[in-house]
């Protein structure tokens, strides 16, 4: 069969919307300034302990990638879908196609601030994800992020919100974090019981990803031991904190997929904690920052100095 349409993108979006409506399954929609893909990877690992789970492939998180992900559904009974944006209105369109039963917002940073003008506007754009959420859906947010915390305080009595964090008092919190260059172990209290958790990826940002996945798992009635199993065994998408060693015993951290101030800051903080003779950072441009470009690139320089990086190589 051949269908002739006036607009192929509009057509694929409508077909995906129709297909989504045929599935009565948990759909977890994920957005945020940084960490969407890695959070998606951890959440899908946890969800797969109970469900036949489909997830966004790579970074297929835009107006074409989201419909293609939905169209890839076959005999699945859960979907973890990532939604990205550069401008207002983009997530609004995606979420109305995906109709998530649960929405995750990882953080509000500075990515795309040149297009949107302020972090407050970035928050508004990310909150568009709620426009397509099914009634009685759950919103899961990073409560340590300043703007999300403020939004939570203002809206906690209006909708079903679950919070996670390390610093601010949250529903799910990490305590007694023991970190090394390969990952972190921490304690989390659930229903007044303390559980030990482990995430095999380095940095506190992955602890936050783990806490988010715990929230998702609990809200989907996944047994706690299965949630912990999912955290320990997740596989990270390539080019996101990918660590390997050369023949000359040089350790390389490849976090090159995308660059923002928040992601660079996290990477440099992790690099500073590694036990090595020399620490070399190879950094490229951060794009779509507009009038904030000079300020944010200088802030990255401050992080390089603060974290005592031995050699800085910049690439345009």
Residue, then its C-alpha position, 0 to 999 in steps of 0.5 A: x500500500x502507498x499513501x500519498x500525503x501533503x506533509x510527511x512529518x505531519x502524517x507520521x505524527x498522526x499515525x504515531x498518535x493513532x498507534x499510541x491510542x491502541x496501547x493501554x500501557x505505562x508510558x514514561x515521558x522524560x524531558x529536562x535540560x541535561x541527563x534525559x538520555x542517561x535517565x531514560x537508560x536507567x528507567x528503562x532498565x528498571x521497567x524491564x524487570x517487570x515489563x517488556x519495555x521499549x525505549x527511545x533509541x539513541x537521541x530520537x527525541x524530536x518531532x520525527x524521533x518520538x513518532x518513530x519510537x512509538x511506531x516501533x511498539x510491537x508486543x511491548x507493555x511499557x514505553x520509556x520515551x525521551x522528549x527534547x526541544x529547542x523552542x516553545x511548543x515543541x514538547x507540547x506537540x510531542x507529549x500530545x502524541x505520546x500521551x505519557x502516564x508519567x512525566x519526568x523532568x530531570x532538571x532546568x539548566x541553560x541548554x537552549x537559553x539562547x533560543x528561550x531567553x531565560x531559565x524560567x522560560x526553559x522551565x515553561x517549555x519543559x512543563x509543556x510535557x504535562x499538557x499531554x499527560x493522562x488524567x491522574x498521571x504522576x509527575x516526578x521531578x528533581x527536587x534539588x534543582x532550584x526552579x523545579x523545587x520552587x515549582x513543586x512548592x507552588x504546585x504540590x497540592x494541585x497534582x500528584x508529584x513525587x520528588x527525588x534528591x540528595x540535598x532538599x527533603x524529598x520523597x526518595x533521597x540518597x544518603x551515605x553516598x560512597x563514590x568511586x570512579x566506576x560508580x556509587x553506592x548509597x542508602x535510600x529509605x523506602x517505607x521506613x526501611x533502609x535499602x542499599x543501592x548501587x549504580x554502575x556509572x560515575x558521579x552524583x548526577x547518576x545517583x540522581x538518575x538512580x533516584x528518579x528510576x526508583x521513583x518510577x519503579x515504585x509508582x509502577x509497583x515493581x518490587x524493590x529488589x527488582x528495582x535495585x537489580x535494574x539500577x546495577x545492570x543498566x546499559x548507558x547509551x554510547x558517548x555518555x560518560x563512556x569510560x575506556x582505557x587505551x593500550x598505553x593505560x590512558x583512561x578516556x572518558x567520552x561524554x562527547x554527545x552534547x555540551x551544555x554548562x551543566x553537563x560540562x560541570x558534572x563531567x569536570x567534577x567527576x574528572x577531578x575525583x579520579x586518581x590519575x597523574x594528569x587530568x586532561x579535558x578536551x572541550x568543544x563549543x556549547x551552542x544555542x546560548x545566544x547572549x549568554x554564550x560568553x558568560x557560560x563559557x567563562x563559567x566552564x573555565x572557572x570549573x576547569x580551574x576549580x577542579x584542578x584540571x592539568x591540561x585544557x584543550x578547546x576545540x571549535 
